[in-house]
Amino acid sequence: MTQAKVLEAPETDRQLLLFDDLRQAERRAVSSRVASVVAHLIGTPLHVIAGRAALIRSAPDDAGVAENARRIEAQVDRLARRIRALIDYLTAPEPNALPESAESVLASALALYTPVARERGVTLETSGGSLQEANVDGTSALIVLTSLLSLATRVAPRGEICALRHTRAADGRLLLELDVPGLGVPASRLDTLEPPDHLEGASVEELQVLSVSSMIARRAGGNIEVVAGEPGRVTIRYTLALLS
């Protein structure tokens, strides 16, 4: 392995603009994720409430029960319409895929986060073969990779090494593996934002980063999984679809 090199003369303005563009795209992704979770968590209970209200109205004991059922249905309908409007408002349009070389994406991510890692007392190391012929969705790949590097450099103890390897997966896609000391395997699925019971504040943030990153990766034809590694660390496996 070789320690990632920082650009000797970083193009500060270009990097700041790139970083701002990434954060904007990240905020849009978070809004879409929140919208999908709201739809999932609230949609089913609303259907159950409406169904129960319909049963009450179909066999009322007295006129009062029928009127209460009518009001329940009216409120459920009003709430459903407002939630639908909120979801439409928060859901960002799907961005067009912009092919970019995986080598360029990796270089940009390391240029941004190697200095961050150094300030936090963490070393980033990279290894792998040539990426010259691998093209990926540049925007989504850079959002996910910088989010994962940000998470890794925040949770890794000072003096530790976060190793980033790149290879081809068995199905031909690109595989990035990031070893993260100090991070545990999530206690809940990454495709939801429903936290498990007794989740501490720091773990909530970690799960949110992994969950949103997983959603972005899936939208671009990729995947993220977290697997246990050596004691006290995990490996984040980020698979990316290749573009022509």
Summary of the structure (lengths in Angstrom):
residues: 244
radius of gyration: 22.7
end to end distance: 29.3
largest distance: 81.5
contacts: 717
relative contact order: 0.13
helix: 53%
strand: 18%
